Amino acid sequence: MTIEVQFFGQLVDKTGKSSIQLEYISSMVQLKERLFTLFPLLKESKFVIAINNKMAAENANIPEHAKIALMPPFSGG
Protein backbone atom coordinates (compact mmCIF):
# COMPACT_ATOMS: atom_id res chain seq x y z
CA MET A 1 0.00 0.00 0.00
CA THR A 2 1.19 3.50 -0.77
CA ILE A 3 0.20 7.08 -0.24
CA GLU A 4 0.85 9.96 -2.61
CA VAL A 5 2.38 13.14 -1.21
CA GLN A 6 2.17 16.29 -3.32
CA PHE A 7 4.19 19.45 -2.74
CA PHE A 8 3.07 22.93 -3.77
CA GLY A 9 4.65 26.38 -4.08
CA GLN A 10 8.01 26.90 -2.42
CA LEU A 11 7.89 23.36 -1.04
CA VAL A 12 8.61 22.06 -4.54
CA ASP A 13 11.86 24.05 -4.44
CA LYS A 14 12.74 22.67 -0.99
CA THR A 15 12.11 19.05 -1.98
CA GLY A 16 13.03 19.14 -5.66
CA LYS A 17 9.84 17.20 -6.39
CA SER A 18 6.19 17.95 -7.03
CA SER A 19 5.05 14.56 -5.69
CA ILE A 20 6.33 11.30 -4.25
CA GLN A 21 4.94 7.89 -3.37
CA LEU A 22 5.56 6.55 0.14
CA GLU A 23 4.87 3.23 1.74
CA TYR A 24 1.71 3.52 3.82
CA ILE A 25 2.09 5.64 6.95
CA SER A 26 -0.84 5.71 9.37
CA SER A 27 -0.30 8.94 11.33
CA MET A 28 0.68 12.55 10.80
CA VAL A 29 3.55 12.18 13.28
CA GLN A 30 5.03 9.31 11.26
CA LEU A 31 4.47 11.22 8.02
CA LYS A 32 6.33 14.29 9.24
CA GLU A 33 9.20 12.20 10.62
CA ARG A 34 9.55 10.44 7.26
CA LEU A 35 9.35 13.66 5.24
CA PHE A 36 11.86 15.47 7.48
CA THR A 37 14.27 12.53 7.03
CA LEU A 38 13.87 12.59 3.24
CA PHE A 39 13.81 16.38 2.92
CA PRO A 40 15.60 18.09 5.85
CA LEU A 41 14.81 21.57 4.46
CA LEU A 42 11.14 20.96 5.24
CA LYS A 43 11.94 21.27 8.95
CA GLU A 44 12.56 24.99 8.39
CA SER A 45 9.39 25.47 6.34
CA LYS A 46 5.89 26.36 7.39
CA PHE A 47 3.18 24.39 5.68
CA VAL A 48 -0.29 22.96 6.11
CA ILE A 49 -1.25 19.39 5.31
CA ALA A 50 -4.41 18.21 3.59
CA ILE A 51 -5.53 14.58 3.47
CA ASN A 52 -7.82 13.70 0.57
CA ASN A 53 -8.58 17.40 -0.06
CA LYS A 54 -9.43 18.23 3.57
CA MET A 55 -7.23 20.16 5.99
CA ALA A 56 -5.76 17.73 8.52
CA ALA A 57 -5.26 18.11 12.26
CA GLU A 58 -1.85 17.38 13.78
CA ASN A 59 -3.13 14.13 15.31
CA ALA A 60 -5.08 12.92 12.26
CA ASN A 61 -4.92 9.34 11.08
CA ILE A 62 -4.08 8.75 7.43
CA PRO A 63 -6.34 6.33 5.53
CA GLU A 64 -4.94 3.76 3.13
CA HIS A 65 -4.29 5.05 -0.41
CA ALA A 66 -4.57 8.66 0.80
CA LYS A 67 -3.54 11.68 -1.23
CA ILE A 68 -1.57 14.07 0.94
CA ALA A 69 -0.87 17.69 -0.03
CA LEU A 70 1.72 19.92 1.64
CA MET A 71 1.00 23.56 0.96
CA PRO A 72 2.81 26.69 2.08
CA PRO A 73 0.78 29.18 4.11
CA PHE A 74 -1.44 31.38 2.01
CA SER A 75 -2.97 34.71 2.78
CA GLY A 76 -6.36 36.10 1.87
CA GLY A 77 -6.88 39.37 0.15
Number of C-alpha atoms within 10 A of each C-alpha: 10 14 19 17 21 19 22 15 13 13 21 16 12 15 17 11 13 15 16 13 13 15 11 17 20 15 14 18 13 14 17 16 13 14 16 14 12 11 14 14 14 16 13 9 12 11 17 14 21 17 20 15 11 10 14 17 12 12 9 13 15 20 14 13 15 19 17 24 23 21 18 17 10 9 5 3 3
